[in-house]
Amino acid sequence: MAEQTFHTTRLIFMGEAALCDGFRLIGFETHSDPDLETTQRLLGELVKQRQHAFVVIDQHISRSGASVLQQIRHEGGRIVLAEVPSLNNATEFHSPLDEQLRRLIGGTAMERQHESG
């Protein structure tokens, strides 16, 4: 019988201070409004130490230019990234997946789907 290995998965939220309390209440480690250096350092440590993590970032962090985000997205597996919208601009939220879908099925098809939803 194969032996199962269990890994501890860190739950981390990085983003707007207004969202931190909610994530903290459900057990996430939170980092309020981190700058680019803090983002690079924290996520870089996760990669270097080969830790398992579910990391929720806000749209501002996602578009910050942190090179480690691209590394994590390409590596896949141990660190899962999820993006949430800003409280102030929730209607303007567009995930990176939106652009990929737009290229695959065409922008007008997505716009019609969005309007009918």
N, C-alpha and C positions, 0 to 999 in steps of 0.2 A: 504494500500500500504506500502511495507517495506521501511524503511528509509535506504538510502545508506550511508556508512561511507567511507570517502576518507582518505588515509594516504599519507603523504609526503614520497617519496622514495629518499634516498640519493644515488647519483651516485658517486662512489669512484674508483679511480685507484691507485693501489699500485705496484710499480715496477721500472724498469729501467728509469733513468732520460731522456734518449733519447726518450722514449715513452710518457712521461708526457705532453709535449707541445700539442701533438695531442689530447690527452684526455681532457686536459684543454680547448682547443678550442671548443670542443663539449659539454662543460658544466660540466665536471666531477671535483670533488674535487680530487686533486692529492697529493700523498705522494711518493716522489722520494727516491728510494733505502732505504726503511726502514729496520732497523735492527730487530732482533727477538723480542726484548722488545717492540719496537714501534708497530710492527704488533700485538702482543698479547694485548697491551693496547688499540689500536684503535678498533680492532675487538671485544675485550672483552666488551668495552663500548657499542658497537652496540647491543650485546647480552643482557647485563645487562639492558639497557634502552629500550629494546624491540622495537628498531627502524627498519623500513623497509629500505632495502638497496640493490642496485645492485652493487656488488664489483667485479672489474676486477683486477686480480692479475697476475703477470708474473710467469713463471715456477719456477724461483728461490724462490719466496715467497711460492709457493705451496709446494715445497719440503723442506722448512725451518725447519719443525718440530714443528711449532706453534700448540699447542694443541687446541687452539680455532678454528682452521680451521676444525679439525675433528668434533668438537662439532657442528659447523654450518652445516657441510655436513649431519650430522645425524639428526639435528633438522628440517631442511627444512622449507620452507615457507617464513618467513619474510626477510631473507637474502639470496640472490641468488649470488653464486660465479661462476665466469667465469674465465678461465685461458687462457692466451695468451703466445705465444712463445717469447723468447728473440730475439732481432733483429740480434744478432750475430750467433745464432744457430736455426734459424727458421726451418731448414730442420730436426733437431733432436728433434722436439717437439713431445711429446707423452702425451696425457692426461690420467688421471686415468681410464677413460672409455675404453681406448685401451686394457688394461690388462683384464678387465672384458669381453670384446668382444672376446679377444683371448682365454680365458678359455671356453666361450660358444660355439664358432664356430670353434675353432682350429686355431693355428698360421699359418699354411700353407695356409688356405683359405684366411686369411687376407692379407698375403704377396702377393698372386696371385692377389687379388683385388687391392692392392696398386700398383703393377707393371703394371697392365692393365689400371689404372686411369691416 
